Protein backbone atom coordinates (compact mmCIF):
# COMPACT_ATOMS: atom_id res chain seq x y z
CA UNK A 1 0.00 0.00 0.00
CA UNK A 2 2.79 2.44 0.86
CA UNK A 3 4.43 1.85 -2.51
CA UNK A 4 1.14 2.45 -4.29
CA UNK A 5 0.59 5.71 -2.43
CA UNK A 6 4.12 6.92 -3.13
CA UNK A 7 4.43 5.99 -6.79
CA UNK A 8 1.00 5.77 -8.43
CA UNK A 9 -1.45 8.53 -9.22
CA UNK A 10 -4.79 8.32 -7.47
CA UNK A 11 -6.71 7.81 -10.73
CA UNK A 12 -4.52 4.79 -11.55
CA UNK A 13 -4.96 3.39 -8.05
CA UNK A 14 -8.73 3.86 -8.22
CA UNK A 15 -9.07 2.15 -11.58
CA UNK A 16 -6.79 -0.72 -10.50
CA UNK A 17 -8.86 -1.18 -7.34
CA UNK A 18 -12.13 -1.25 -9.32
CA UNK A 19 -10.71 -3.75 -11.80
CA UNK A 20 -9.42 -6.03 -9.01
CA UNK A 21 -12.76 -5.91 -7.20
CA UNK A 22 -14.60 -6.69 -10.47
CA UNK A 23 -12.26 -9.60 -11.12
CA UNK A 24 -12.83 -11.01 -7.63
CA UNK A 25 -16.60 -10.72 -7.86
CA UNK A 26 -16.69 -11.98 -11.44
CA UNK A 27 -18.84 -9.12 -12.71
CA UNK A 28 -18.25 -5.70 -14.24
CA UNK A 29 -20.86 -4.18 -11.96
CA UNK A 30 -19.80 -3.23 -8.44
CA UNK A 31 -22.03 -2.22 -5.56
CA UNK A 32 -19.88 0.24 -3.66
CA UNK A 33 -20.14 3.82 -2.46
CA UNK A 34 -17.67 6.58 -3.17
CA UNK A 35 -17.08 6.78 0.59
CA UNK A 36 -16.14 3.09 0.76
CA UNK A 37 -13.71 3.50 -2.13
CA UNK A 38 -12.18 6.56 -0.49
CA UNK A 39 -11.64 4.68 2.77
CA UNK A 40 -10.02 1.76 0.95
CA UNK A 41 -7.68 4.06 -0.96
CA UNK A 42 -6.91 6.45 1.88
CA UNK A 43 -8.29 9.59 0.26
CA UNK A 44 -11.30 11.88 0.44
CA UNK A 45 -14.71 11.01 -0.99
CA UNK A 46 -14.75 14.16 -3.12
CA UNK A 47 -11.51 13.07 -4.80
CA UNK A 48 -12.99 9.67 -5.64
CA UNK A 49 -16.20 11.27 -6.93
CA UNK A 50 -14.28 13.67 -9.15
CA UNK A 51 -12.08 10.91 -10.56
CA UNK A 52 -15.04 8.61 -11.19
CA UNK A 53 -16.85 11.40 -13.03
CA UNK A 54 -13.77 11.92 -15.23
CA UNK A 55 -13.68 8.16 -15.91
CA UNK A 56 -17.36 8.23 -16.81
CA UNK A 57 -16.75 11.10 -19.25
CA UNK A 58 -13.99 9.00 -20.87
CA UNK A 59 -16.38 6.00 -21.11
CA UNK A 60 -14.28 3.86 -18.77
CA UNK A 61 -17.09 3.38 -16.23
CA UNK A 62 -20.80 4.03 -15.91
CA UNK A 63 -22.01 5.43 -12.60
CA UNK A 64 -25.26 4.78 -10.81
CA UNK A 65 -26.51 5.01 -7.25
CA UNK A 66 -24.02 2.92 -5.19
CA UNK A 67 -23.06 1.21 -8.43
CA UNK A 68 -20.06 1.38 -10.76
CA UNK A 69 -19.98 -0.56 -14.02
CA UNK A 70 -16.78 -1.09 -16.00
CA UNK A 71 -17.40 -0.43 -19.69
KAFENRA-V167674 format. One record per run of one state. SS is the DSSP state (A for helix, B for strand, O for the rest). FROM is the first residue (numbers start at 1). LEN is the number of residues. If there is no record, write none. Layout:
# KAFENRA-V167674
SS&FROM&LEN / SS&FROM&LEN
This chain:
# KAFENRA-V167674
O&1&1 / A&2&6 / O&8&2 / A&10&16 / O&26&3 / B&29&3 / O&32&2 / A&34&8 / O&42&3 / A&45&13 / O&58&3 / B&61&4 / O&65&2 / B&67&4 / O&71&1
